[in-house]
Amino acid sequence: MAESIETSFHAAIEAGKINGAIICATDAKGHPIYNQALGARTLLSGEKVPQRLDDVLFIASATKLITTIVVMQCVEQGLLSLTDDLSSVAPELAAKQVITGFSDDGETPLLEPQNRPITLEMLLTHTSGTDYWFANPHIDRWCQKFDPPGGSRRAVAEAYPYPLGFQPGSSWMYSAGLDWVGKIVERVTGRTLGENVQRSVCDPLGITDAQFNPVTREDLRPRLVDLNPQDPNALGRAVMGGRGEVNEQSLGDFGGHGLFMPAADYIKILHSLLANDGKLLKPTTVDDVFQDHLNQESRAGYRAALAGPLSTLFRVGIDPETKTGHGLGGVVTLEGVDGWYGEGTMTWSGGLSLVWFIDRKNDLCGICAIQPTLPDVHVEIVETLKQNFRRDIYRKHAAWKEQHQSAL
C-alpha cells in the first residue's frame, strides 16, 4: 500500500529531496476533498516563504488538456473538424516527409512522402508522426545533424522542422502535436492561443492568473514558484528535471507545454470536465474527449511504446496489467482498478513533477504539483510521491464521503 500524502511528502521535504507540493482534489459537486500547500519555496532574493495554494506553477505538458479544450470549442463552432485534412490551415505539416532511417553511411536520411493527410484527431492523440525528438531515435539523429540544439527563440513551425516519425495514423508516439494544434487554433480564430485560453477557458471559470511563457505580468511574478536563485529566468527547470530549453527557446504560445497557472485554478478546469457542466464544452463533446480514439494501427504502436524505454512516462502511474488507450486529452483507462481509477479515467502529467486525473466513474479529479530541488532532481523519489498521491487521494475521498454521508 502506498504511504499517505502527509507521511511521504513531509519526509521528502525534511530530507531535502523536494521543496514542497501543492495538491488539490474535488468531486463533481465541488466539495474540497483535499487542498493543501506543503513545504516552502525560495524567492529570487533567497528568502524562503511557505508554499501557498495560489502560487503560480509551470504546468508544462498539463497545458495540453487546456489546448484540447480550446480546439474542441473550434470544432463545436464549425471552424475545424476532427477528421478533415489540415493542409489548408497547416501547410507546413502537409509538406513534411516521413523518415524511415538513414543511408548505410549514416549521412543521408531516408524519406518518403505521406500516404494520408494529417488530421486534428491524429494531432490530439499523438498518432500524427510529429514525434518529440527525444522519443524517436531517427528524428533525434536528424536533429543532431541538421538542427543542432541551441540558438534563438523559435515559433512552433521553426521549432519542429524535422520529418514525421511514421506515416500519419499508423502508429503512436508522444509528440509535439498539441503545439501544432495551438498554432492551428491561432490561425482559424485570428487570436493568439493565450487570448483564446483566457477568453474561452479561464473567463468562464473565473480564472485570472494564467499566462504563457514568458510570464511578464507584474502581479504574477512574485508568486512564481519557478522564479528563484536556481532558476532566475523562471524557465521551469525543476519541473523539467533541471533543464530549461523548452521555454528558453520557445517564441509565442506553445499549446503543448507553455502555460503557467496556479494548481488551485487548474483544478477548476478538471472539475468542469468532471461535472460536465457545459461551461467549457458541450456534454457530448466532453464524452468524446474521454473516448479511446486509437485505431488498430495506432494501438499497436501505442502498445509498443508502453513496452519501450519511456514506458514510465507514458503509463502515468497506471499498472502494466491495466488496459489503457488514448483520448483527445490524455491516457484513458479501458477498465477499472479496484479501489482506484474507474473505467474511463483520463490522466496525464506535466514535466517530471506534476500529474492530474479525472475519474468520472468515481466522481473525483485531482492535481499534484511537486516542487523538486535543484540542481539535482530526485526523479525516483518524485515518482514515488506522485504514486502516493494517486493512491492516497482515493483513500481520502472514501474517508470524506463516509464523514459527510448524511449531507450527500
C-alpha positions in Angstrom: 0.0 0.0 0.0 1.2 3.5 -0.9 2.2 5.7 2.0 -0.1 8.6 3.0 0.5 12.0 1.4 1.3 13.6 4.7 3.9 10.9 5.8 5.7 10.6 2.5 5.7 14.3 1.4 6.7 15.7 4.7 9.5 13.1 5.0 10.8 14.1 1.5 10.7 17.8 2.4 12.5 17.3 5.7 15.2 15.2 3.8 15.7 18.0 1.3 14.5 15.9 -1.6 11.7 18.2 -2.6 10.9 21.8 -1.6 7.2 21.4 -1.4 4.0 20.5 -3.2 0.5 21.7 -4.0 -2.3 19.2 -4.0 -6.0 19.8 -4.9 -8.8 17.4 -5.4 -12.6 17.8 -5.7 -15.7 15.9 -6.7 -18.3 16.9 -9.3 -20.3 19.0 -6.8 -17.2 21.0 -6.0 -16.6 19.6 -2.5 -13.0 20.3 -1.5 -11.8 16.7 -0.9 -8.2 17.9 -0.4 -6.5 21.3 -0.8 -3.0 21.6 0.7 0.2 23.5 0.1 3.1 21.8 1.7 6.7 23.0 2.3 8.2 26.2 1.2 9.5 28.0 -1.9 12.5 30.2 -2.4 12.1 33.8 -3.6 14.5 35.3 -6.1 16.1 37.1 -3.1 16.8 33.8 -1.4 14.2 34.2 1.3 12.1 31.1 2.0 8.3 31.5 2.3 5.6 28.9 2.9 4.1 27.3 -0.2 0.6 28.7 -1.0 -2.3 27.3 -3.0 -2.3 30.3 -5.3 1.4 30.1 -6.1 1.9 30.2 -9.9 3.3 27.0 -11.4 4.9 26.0 -14.7 2.4 23.2 -15.7 4.4 22.0 -18.7 2.6 19.3 -20.6 -0.5 19.8 -18.4 -1.0 22.6 -20.9 -2.1 20.0 -23.4 -5.5 19.4 -21.8 -6.3 23.1 -22.0 -5.3 23.3 -25.6 -7.6 20.3 -26.3 -10.5 22.2 -24.8 -9.8 25.3 -26.9 -9.6 23.4 -30.1 -12.7 21.3 -29.4 -14.5 24.6 -29.0 -13.4 25.4 -32.5 -14.8 22.0 -33.6 -18.1 22.9 -31.9 -18.1 26.2 -33.8 -17.6 24.5 -37.1 -14.1 26.1 -37.6 -12.4 22.7 -37.6 -13.2 19.0 -37.9 -11.6 16.1 -36.1 -11.1 14.1 -39.3 -10.6 16.6 -42.1 -7.3 17.2 -43.9 -5.5 20.1 -42.2 -3.3 21.0 -45.1 -5.2 24.2 -45.8 -4.5 25.6 -42.3 -1.2 23.9 -41.6 0.6 23.5 -45.0 3.9 23.0 -43.1 2.6 19.7 -41.8 1.3 18.6 -45.2 4.7 19.3 -46.7 6.6 17.1 -44.2 8.1 13.8 -45.4 8.4 10.6 -43.3 11.8 9.5 -42.1 12.4 5.7 -42.2 16.1 5.6 -41.3 19.5 6.7 -42.7 21.7 5.5 -45.5 24.4 3.0 -44.8 27.0 5.7 -44.3 24.7 7.5 -41.8 24.8 10.7 -43.8 21.5 10.8 -45.7 18.1 10.5 -44.1 15.7 8.1 -45.9 12.5 9.9 -46.6 9.1 9.0 -48.1 6.0 11.1 -48.8 3.0 11.0 -46.6 0.4 8.4 -47.7 -2.5 10.1 -46.0 -3.3 13.6 -44.6 -2.8 14.6 -41.0 -6.0 15.3 -39.1 -6.8 17.1 -35.9 -7.7 13.8 -34.2 -4.2 12.5 -35.0 -2.5 15.6 -33.5 -4.6 15.3 -30.3 -3.8 11.6 -29.8 -0.1 11.6 -30.8 -0.7 9.5 -33.9 0.3 12.1 -36.5 4.0 11.2 -36.6 5.0 14.7 -35.2 7.1 12.9 -32.6 9.2 14.7 -30.0 12.8 14.4 -30.9 13.7 12.7 -27.7 11.1 10.0 -28.3 12.3 8.9 -31.8 15.9 7.9 -32.5 15.7 8.7 -36.2 14.4 12.2 -35.5 16.9 12.7 -32.8 19.7 11.8 -35.2 18.2 14.1 -37.9 18.2 17.0 -35.4 21.8 16.4 -34.3 22.9 16.5 -38.0 20.6 19.2 -39.4 19.1 21.2 -36.5 21.5 21.0 -33.5 20.3 22.3 -30.1 20.7 26.0 -29.2 20.1 29.2 -30.9 17.5 31.8 -30.7 13.8 31.5 -29.7 11.6 29.9 -32.4 7.9 29.7 -33.1 6.2 26.3 -33.5 6.8 25.7 -37.2 10.5 26.6 -36.8 10.9 24.7 -33.5 9.8 21.4 -35.2 11.4 21.5 -38.6 12.1 17.7 -38.7 10.3 15.0 -40.7 7.5 12.8 -39.4 8.5 9.8 -37.4 5.9 7.5 -39.1 3.1 7.6 -41.6 0.1 9.6 -40.2 -2.3 7.5 -38.3 -0.2 4.4 -38.5 1.4 4.3 -35.0 1.7 6.2 -31.7 4.5 8.2 -30.1 4.4 11.2 -27.7 4.6 14.2 -29.8 4.5 18.0 -30.5 1.0 17.5 -31.9 -0.6 19.9 -29.3 1.9 22.6 -30.2 0.7 22.4 -33.8 -2.9 22.3 -32.5 -2.2 25.6 -30.7 -0.9 27.2 -33.9 -3.9 25.9 -35.8 -6.2 27.5 -33.3 -4.5 30.8 -33.7 -4.9 30.6 -37.5 -8.6 29.8 -37.5 -9.6 32.2 -34.8 -7.3 35.1 -35.6 -6.2 35.3 -31.9 -3.2 34.1 -30.0 -3.5 30.9 -28.1 -3.1 32.8 -24.9 -6.0 35.1 -25.8 -8.1 32.0 -26.7 -7.3 30.3 -23.4 -8.2 33.4 -21.4 -11.4 34.1 -23.3 -12.7 30.5 -23.7 -11.4 28.6 -20.7 -10.3 31.0 -18.0 -13.0 33.6 -18.1 -15.9 31.2 -17.9 -14.4 29.7 -14.7 -13.3 33.0 -13.1 -9.6 32.3 -13.6 -7.4 35.4 -13.9 -3.9 34.1 -13.1 -2.7 32.2 -16.2 -0.1 33.3 -18.7 2.0 31.6 -21.3 5.8 31.7 -21.2 7.4 34.1 -20.5 5.4 35.3 -17.5 5.6 39.1 -17.7 2.7 40.2 -15.6 4.0 42.0 -12.5 1.1 40.7 -10.4 2.1 37.1 -11.1 5.9 37.2 -11.0 6.1 37.5 -7.2 4.1 34.2 -6.9 6.1 32.2 -9.4 7.4 29.1 -7.8 10.0 28.8 -10.6 11.5 32.3 -10.1 14.3 31.6 -7.7 18.1 31.8 -7.5 18.5 28.5 -9.3 16.0 29.5 -12.0 16.3 33.3 -12.3 14.6 33.4 -15.6 11.6 31.4 -14.5 12.1 28.7 -17.1 10.6 25.8 -15.0 13.9 24.0 -14.7 12.9 21.9 -11.7 9.7 20.7 -13.4 11.8 19.6 -16.4 14.4 17.8 -14.4 16.9 20.7 -14.3 16.7 21.7 -18.0 15.1 25.0 -19.2 15.4 24.8 -23.0 11.8 24.0 -23.6 10.8 27.6 -22.5 14.1 29.3 -23.2 13.9 28.5 -26.9 10.1 29.0 -27.4 8.7 32.0 -29.2 5.0 32.5 -28.8 2.3 30.4 -27.1 3.1 26.7 -27.2 0.0 24.5 -26.7 1.9 21.5 -25.6 3.9 22.9 -22.7 3.9 26.7 -22.3 1.4 27.7 -19.6 1.9 28.9 -16.1 -1.0 29.0 -13.6 -1.9 28.0 -10.0 -3.0 24.5 -9.2 -6.0 26.0 -7.4 -7.1 27.3 -10.8 -6.2 24.1 -12.8 -8.5 22.1 -10.5 -11.4 24.3 -11.7 -10.8 23.1 -15.2 -10.6 19.5 -14.2 -13.8 20.0 -12.1 -15.7 21.5 -15.1 -14.9 18.4 -17.2 -15.7 16.0 -14.3 -19.1 17.7 -13.7 -19.6 18.0 -17.4 -21.3 21.4 -16.6 -21.3 22.8 -20.1 -19.2 25.8 -19.1 -16.3 24.8 -21.4 -17.6 22.2 -23.8 -20.9 20.6 -24.7 -21.6 17.4 -22.7 -21.4 15.3 -25.9 -18.0 16.8 -26.7 -16.7 16.0 -23.3 -17.9 12.4 -23.7 -16.0 12.3 -27.0 -12.8 13.7 -25.4 -12.9 10.8 -22.9 -13.3 8.1 -25.6 -10.4 6.0 -26.8 -9.5 7.3 -30.2 -6.8 4.9 -31.3 -7.4 2.7 -34.3 -6.0 -0.8 -34.9 -2.8 0.5 -36.4 -2.0 3.2 -33.9 -3.0 0.9 -31.0 -0.1 -1.5 -32.0 2.3 1.5 -31.8 0.9 2.6 -28.5 1.4 -0.9 -27.0 5.0 -0.9 -28.3 5.6 2.5 -26.7 4.3 1.2 -23.4 6.8 -1.5 -23.5 9.7 0.8 -24.5 12.3 2.8 -22.7 9.8 5.7 -22.0 7.1 3.5 -20.6 7.1 5.1 -17.1 6.3 8.5 -18.7 3.6 7.0 -21.0 1.9 4.9 -18.3 1.4 7.8 -16.0 1.4 5.6 -12.9 -1.0 3.0 -14.3 -0.1 -0.6 -13.8 1.1 -2.5 -17.0 -1.7 -5.0 -16.4 -4.4 -2.3 -16.8 -5.7 -1.8 -20.3 -5.4 1.8 -21.5 -6.0 3.8 -24.6 -5.7 7.5 -25.6 -8.5 10.0 -25.6 -8.3 13.6 -27.0 -6.8 15.0 -23.8 -4.7 12.2 -22.3 -4.4 8.5 -21.5 -7.7 6.8 -20.7 -8.2 3.6 -18.7 -10.2 1.0 -20.6 -11.1 -0.9 -17.4 -11.4 0.0 -13.7 -9.0 -0.8 -10.9 -10.5 -1.9 -7.6 -10.3 1.0 -5.1 -8.7 3.3 -7.6 -9.2 4.6 -11.1 -12.5 3.7 -12.7 -13.0 2.8 -16.3 -12.7 5.9 -18.5 -10.4 7.8 -16.2 -8.3 10.3 -18.1 -4.8 11.4 -16.8 -1.6 12.9 -17.9 1.5 14.7 -16.5 3.4 17.9 -16.6 7.1 17.5 -16.8 8.6 15.2 -14.2 6.7 16.6 -11.2 3.1 17.3 -12.0 0.2 14.9 -12.5 -3.6 15.3 -13.0 -6.5 12.9 -13.4 -10.3 13.0 -13.9 -12.2 9.9 -12.8 -15.8 10.4 -13.9 -17.0 6.9 -12.7 -15.7 7.5 -9.1 -16.5 11.2 -9.1 -13.1 12.6 -8.4 -10.4 14.7 -10.0 -7.1 16.0 -8.7 -3.8 17.6 -9.4 -0.5 17.2 -7.6 2.4 19.6 -8.4 5.6 18.7 -6.7 8.5 21.3 -6.5 11.7 19.3 -6.8 15.0 20.6 -5.5 17.8 21.9 -7.8 20.4 21.3 -9.2 19.8 17.6 -8.6 16.2 16.4 -9.2 15.5 13.2 -7.3 13.4 11.6 -10.0 12.7 8.3 -8.3 11.5 10.0 -5.1 9.3 12.3 -7.2 7.8 9.3 -9.0 7.1 7.6 -5.7 5.4 10.7 -4.3 3.2 11.1 -7.4 2.1 7.5 -7.0 1.4 8.0 -3.3 -0.8 11.0 -4.2 -2.6 8.9 -6.9 -3.5 6.2 -4.4 -3.9 8.1 -1.1 -6.2 10.7 -2.6 -8.7 7.8 -3.1 -8.5 6.8 0.5 -9.0 10.4 1.5 -12.0 10.6 -0.8 -13.5 7.5 0.7 -13.0 8.9 4.2 -14.5 12.2 3.2 -17.6 10.5 1.8 -18.0 8.4 5.0 -17.7 11.5 7.1 -20.2 13.5 5.0 -22.5 10.7 4.0 -25.6 12.4 5.6 -25.0 15.6 3.5 -24.5 13.8 0.2 
